[in-house]
Amino acid sequence: MSSVDAAADAMANLSVSNKTEGAPCTRRFLSPEEEGIVSQAEIDKFQWIDTIGTGTFGIVRLCRLEGVDRPLSMKILSKSQLLRLNQEVHIISERDVLTKIRHPFVVTLYRTFASKSYLYMLMEFIPGGEIFYHLRRANFYPQPTAQFYAAQIVLVLEYLHSLQIAYRDLKPENLLLGKNGYIRVVDFGFAKHIPKGTRSYTMCGTPEYLAPEIIITHGHGLEVDWWALGIFMYEMLIGSTPFYHDNQSEVYNQVLASRISFPSSFDPVAKDIVRRLLIPDPSARFGCLHNGAADVRRHKFFRGVNWQGLYSEEIKAPFIPPLRSEWDTSQFEEYPEEECALPPPGNLSADEQALFAKF
């Protein structure tokens, strides 16, 4: 039994309140028939509906496949761009991690495949948009809303860490909302398997969310995710991160100093858990002690959380994205036509092509 299952079972005796109408869990996986269709489909069989994301390496498109009765998203990445910026290891890692995990609050990867110039990652479409987008519109979240989202991240981190996987890129931009208002964690490009007793020395992540041990490059482990949770909780409750500056080096200096300013309106219980998560010493950080994630779950900030009901998506979310249908892309940014084009195909050598053989 995984640590998440154990946590859910331990909370199963709590009453479920504010249940969502209808089925308790809207999380859907492909049927055996759909899996067969997806596994045999060539890229030209997908109908492109809309562009829902763009980046340095490629684009993300909403798409349709005949015989599959649900919207799909396709992440399309340029091999040459990945190689140019030395990111091929990260995309291989993302593929490896997502094929190993299945969790209600993590995006589902259905299939990966490749052409001569591009990599394709077929995933579920998550229509509710980014937490980043909704948080900026709200300025900040009331504590019950922050509790709802933070509790889901606790369950995700507990699950990933039970598999010795560090996520390493927690931030509002990487958290999408499903149509029922529950979180889906996306973008596992920085995720890495870090076995117990080993460290990673890669400098990766978003500056405002980096733990001190990543910045000093003396090696880090799973503990960095609990630090990032503390930053995320602070940002939800205040509307900004505790460490911020236009100069990236100054952000690092602030993180290493770890002096956190709380406004007088900041709830004392919330302040306590944020302080415990933002302890510079990883060995003393909340979530990293003898009881692991259980310490976080038992903190007063999460008092009243029905962990079993949350895991099963039975609790009504505080915010339901306003969607006309499951195909609605209104919660995503509209991109100019020139940004919706794929990077031009590159001319890769046989050795370079071999780096993507696992796709």
C-alpha positions, 0 to 999 in steps of 0.5 A, spaced: 500 500 500 502 506 498 503 512 503 497 516 499 493 510 500 495 509 507 493 516 508 486 516 505 485 509 509 486 513 515 482 518 514 476 514 511 472 514 518 471 522 517 464 524 514 464 527 507 461 533 507 459 538 501 459 532 496 460 534 489 453 532 485 453 526 481 459 521 480 464 522 486 470 522 481 470 525 474 477 523 473 477 519 467 482 514 463 481 511 456 477 505 456 480 499 453 477 500 446 480 507 446 487 505 448 487 500 442 485 506 437 490 511 441 496 506 440 495 505 433 493 512 431 498 516 426 499 523 427 495 525 421 489 522 424 489 527 429 484 533 428 487 540 431 482 544 434 486 550 438 492 552 441 492 552 448 500 553 450 506 555 447 513 555 449 521 555 447 520 548 445 514 547 441 506 548 442 500 544 446 494 543 442 487 541 443 485 535 439 480 530 437 481 523 435 475 519 431 473 513 436 475 517 442 469 520 446 473 526 449 478 532 448 485 530 448 491 535 448 498 534 444 504 537 447 509 537 440 516 538 442 522 540 437 527 535 437 532 540 435 530 546 440 531 541 445 538 539 443 540 546 442 538 548 449 540 541 452 533 539 454 533 532 451 534 529 458 529 533 461 524 531 456 526 524 457 525 524 464 518 527 464 516 521 459 519 516 464 516 519 470 509 520 467 509 513 464 510 510 471 505 514 475 497 515 476 494 519 481 488 523 481 491 530 481 497 529 476 495 529 469 495 523 465 499 521 459 496 516 454 502 515 449 508 518 447 511 517 439 516 521 435 517 523 428 523 525 424 523 532 427 518 532 433 516 529 439 509 528 441 506 527 448 498 525 448 495 527 454 488 528 457 485 535 456 484 539 463 480 545 461 480 549 467 486 553 466 492 555 470 491 556 478 496 562 476 491 565 472 485 565 477 490 567 482 492 573 479 484 575 478 483 574 485 489 577 488 489 572 493 485 566 496 481 566 502 484 560 507 479 555 506 481 555 498 488 555 500 487 549 504 483 546 499 489 546 493 494 545 498 492 539 501 491 536 494 499 538 493 500 534 500 497 528 497 501 529 490 508 530 494 506 524 499 505 519 493 511 522 488 516 521 494 513 514 496 516 513 489 523 517 490 521 522 485 522 529 486 517 534 482 522 540 483 517 545 479 511 546 483 508 553 482 501 556 480 503 556 472 504 548 473 497 547 476 491 546 472 484 546 474 479 540 472 472 541 470 470 540 477 475 545 480 480 540 482 488 540 481 492 537 476 499 537 476 503 538 469 509 539 466 514 534 469 520 536 465 524 537 472 522 531 475 527 526 477 528 519 481 532 521 487 533 514 491 534 515 498 541 516 500 543 520 494 543 527 491 541 531 485 546 537 483 542 540 478 540 547 478 533 547 476 526 550 477 523 557 478 528 562 482 522 564 487 520 557 488 527 554 489 530 551 496 536 554 499 540 547 498 538 548 490 541 554 490 548 553 493 548 546 489 551 542 494 546 537 493 538 536 494 533 531 495 526 530 495 526 536 501 525 541 496 518 540 494 516 541 501 520 548 501 516 549 494 509 548 498 511 553 503 512 558 497 506 556 494 501 557 500 504 564 502 503 566 495 496 563 495 494 567 501 498 574 500 498 574 492 505 574 491 511 570 493 515 571 500 522 572 495 521 577 489 526 581 486 527 583 478 534 581 479 535 574 479 541 574 483 537 578 489 532 573 489 537 568 491 540 572 496 533 573 499 532 565 499 539 564 502 537 569 508 530 566 509 527 572 512 520 572 511 515 578 512 508 576 514 503 582 514 499 583 520 493 580 517 496 573 516 493 568 520 497 565 526 496 558 524 497 559 517 504 563 519 506 557 523 506 552 517 509 556 512 515 557 517 515 550 518 516 549 511 520 554 509 526 552 514 533 552 510 535 546 513 532 540 509 533 535 515 529 540 520 523 542 514 516 540 515 515 534 511 522 531 512 522 529 519 521 522 522 513 522 520 514 525 513 508 528 510 503 525 516 506 531 520 504 536 514 497 533 514 496 533 522 498 541 522 492 545 525 492 549 518 489 542 515 484 541 521 477 539 518 480 536 511 477 530 509 483 526 506 479 520 503 473 525 500 479 529 497 482 524 494 476 521 491 474 528 489 468 528 493 468 534 496 465 540 492 471 545 490 471 552 492 471 554 485 468 551 479 471 554 472 466 557 468 466 552 462 461 551 456 463 544 455 469 539 456 472 542 449 471 549 452 478 553 451 476 560 454 480 559 460 487 559 456 490 565 453 489 566 446 495 566 442 497 570 435 497 566 429 504 566 428 505 563 435 501 557 434 506 554 428 511 549 430 518 551 430 521 549 423 524 542 423 531 541 424 537 536 421 539 531 426 544 526 426 543 519 427 547 520 434 542 525 435 536 521 433 538 516 438 538 520 444 530 520 443 529 513 441 525 511 448 520 516 445 
